[in-house]
Amino acid sequence: MIIKVLLTIIFLAVMIGVGVYTRKQASSVDGFVLGGRTVGPWLTAFAYGTSYFSAVVFVGYAGQFGWRYGLSSTWIGVGNAIIGSLLAWLVLGRRTKLMTQHIESRTMPDFFGTRFHDQGLRVAASVIAFVFLIPYTAGVYKGISTLFEMGFGIPYEYCVVIMAILTAVYVILGGYKATAMNDFIQGIIMLFGIVAVIAAVIAAQGGLSEAVSKLAVLPADDATEPGSGMFATWLGPDPWGLLGVVILTSLGTWGLPQMVGKFYSITDESAIRRGTVISTIFAFIVAGGCYFLGGFGRLYEPVVSGGKIAYDSIVPAMLVTLPDVLIALVVLLVLSASMSTLASLVLTSSSTMTLDLIYRDKKSLPGEVEEGAIDDIVSEKIERRKVVVMRVLIMFFIAISLLIALNPPTFIAQLMGISWGALAGAFLAPFMMGLYWRGVTTASVWACFIWGVGLTVVNMLIGNPINPINCGAIAMVGGFPVVWLVSLLSKKLPRQYVDSIFECYK
């Protein structure tokens, strides 16, 4: 216990120290939200990876999908690395950086408002982002607190509150730069931690071949005889269900504001190329490792509540048998993963609400003449006021997420499915197509917003007849034909305006 407490205190002290160190760079809006658009490839790649993988993945997804699919759940981690990291950087990285810098966009809602010449889209997108990032944040709190309760014996409620306060402190102090620097430190801990934990768990089962042999004799849930071997096969007992999870957790990152925002702040195109390689390797190790570890979950006894398996208890049940030093490392691993994700979520939410709802400035769009200059002193005061409002909203957002986390309505995986389904279902297609295709219309973006949010909410209100995970995947993929068809049938944006937007790629 002394080792666990000591390591945790050192870790948290470093996080707060980074916030204090970077506080001077967070005095302006660009500094607070984007780190001045001067964040290098290593910090950006680790910020992307650590925001991607949190306690939601390590505790919630690895446990639930490892139980359902066995070793084939490792494909989810491979998909996260190839689709969610490598292809995301290749397809979105350069174009996002250039276009958002050209139109002076600081947030994803701001991008929609300017790119499609409709400030109503900006307002709608900011509301969608704020509302649907809350269940994701609550899921992260629940995941980290479940593991903390196992490792330290501290009641769940206290864990949730402590994590919320600590995250708020360093984000409020240092903004995005503090978040990115802490993400780098946390990412290194995650890399070492996941390798050590996998090695320890497999060794406890008698080695890799012995662990796989034990899985091979387990029956599938609908089988009566042992030895089906489905949990030790390449595709597992439900390949189509597995595909839905791969799509949701991999393609979903392309439409999440807190993920795409990382491309806004990177320094230049050469940094994007290096960041692509770093981010992909990180994802292979962390995501692949998490799901590979979860694949052995059936070799342990989970908690059964009300006749149902508590999926969020599976990974803690695997880890509770480890030596104390390794448990301390696991706690730091999940703490690192979760605090980085929480920081990214609360920063995204507060900046979106501040810049796209409260201070929705009228800015000169490409091809337009600026109507009048603002006095420098007045402008500086407004900038400082915006940063103050963002800091207040960080506390507000954390408080709401905290209330949900203290009384979570469902498993972690379902919380994330609802959040990712609505956000990526609404944003992914119009954002990506808007970077490449001049023909995307304003009406098609509205249609995709309605499609993504509508499908997720209706499915939830009628009792989830479609599993939230699969529903989220359908919402994402379905957004592309929605945008394409409505764009063909609706009024086009003025050609001169669209040409001025795409000048940044020449």
C-alpha positions, 0 to 999 in steps of 0.5 A: 500500500505504501508503494501504491500511495507513494507512486500515485502521489509522485505521479499527481504532483508531476501532473500539477507541476506541469500545469503550473509550469505551462500556465503563462502560455495559457493566457490567450485563447489560442494558447489555452485551446491550441497551445499556440498551434506550435505543438510538436509531433511527439507531444501531438502523437502522444496526446492523440493516443492517450486521448484515444485510450482511457479506462473506457478501453482498458477496463470497460471495452477490454473486459466486455469484448474480451469476454464476448469474443475471446482472443479475436478481440485483439482485432479491435486493437489492430483496427484502432491502430490502422484505421483509428490512428494511421489512416486518420492521420493520413486522411485528415491530418494535413488537410485539417491543419491547413484548412482550419488554419486558413479559415482561423477555426479553433473548434470543430463547430467553428469549422462547420459554421465557417466552411459551410457558411452557416453560423446555425451549424456552429451553434448546433454542433457545439450543443451536440458536442457538449451534450454527448461528451458528458456520457463519455466523460462519465464512462471514463470516471467510472472506469478509473474509479472501479480500478482505484477501488480495487487497488486502494480499497477507497470507496468508489464515490471518493475516487470519482470526486478526487479524479475530477478535482485533480483533472480540473486543476491542471487543465485550468492552470495550463490549458492544452499545452499542459494537457499535451505535456502530461499526455507525453508523460502518461503515454510513456507510463501506459507503454511500459505498463501494458507490456508488464501487465500482459507478461504478468497475467500470462505468466500467472496462467502458466505461459501463453500456450497454456493460457490459450489452451485453457481458452480453447476448452471453454464453451461459447455462451450458447453451447452445451458442450465444452471444447468449442474452442471459439474463444481461441480462434482468429474470428471468435464466436461472433465475427459480425458483432466484432466488426461493429465494434472495430468500426465504432472504436476505429472510425469513430475517432475521425469525427470526435472533436477532442481527437480531430482538434489535435491536428489543429495545433500541430506545428507543420506538415513534416510534424504530421508525417512523424506524428503519424508513425509515432501515433500508429506504433503507440496504438498498436502497443496500447490498444492491441495490448489492452484487447489481447489482455481482455481476451483472457478474461474468461479464465477469471471469475467476474462479479455477477450482479442480478444474474448478469455479469458485471463486465466492468469487473472483469479486468479488475478481477484479472489484476487483483491477483498480481503482486502489489508493485504491478497493481501500483503500475496498473493503477498508474497506467489507468490513471494516466490513460484516464486523466489524459482523456478527461483533460481532452474532453473537458477542454474540448467541451469548455472551449466549444461552449465558450467560443461557439455559443457564448462568444460567437464572434463575427469574423471575416470569412475567406473572400470577405473584407473585415468590417472594422478593427478592434482596439488591441487593448479591448481585444486583449481584455476579451481574450482574457475574459474568454479564457476565464469563461472556459475555466469556469465551464471546465468546472461546470462540465466536470460537475455534470459528468461527476453526477452521472458517474456517481450514479452510472446508468449502464456499463462503460461500453454502452456509455461510450457507444451512445457518446461516440455514435451520436458525435461521430454519426453527426460530425464524421461524414460532413467534416471529412467530406468537407475537407475533400469535396467542394460539393458538400452543401449546408443542407447535407450537414444539417441532414447528417446532424439529424441522422447521427443524433436522431438515430442514437437518441431514438434507439436509446429512448425505445430501449436499445433494440439495436445494440448501442455499439452497432447503432453507433457504427451504423450512424457513422457509416450511414452519414456518408450516403446521407451527405452525398445524396442531400448534397446532390439534391440541395442548393450549392454554396457560392462557387467563389466562396468555396474556392476561397476556402480551398485555396489553402491546398494550392 
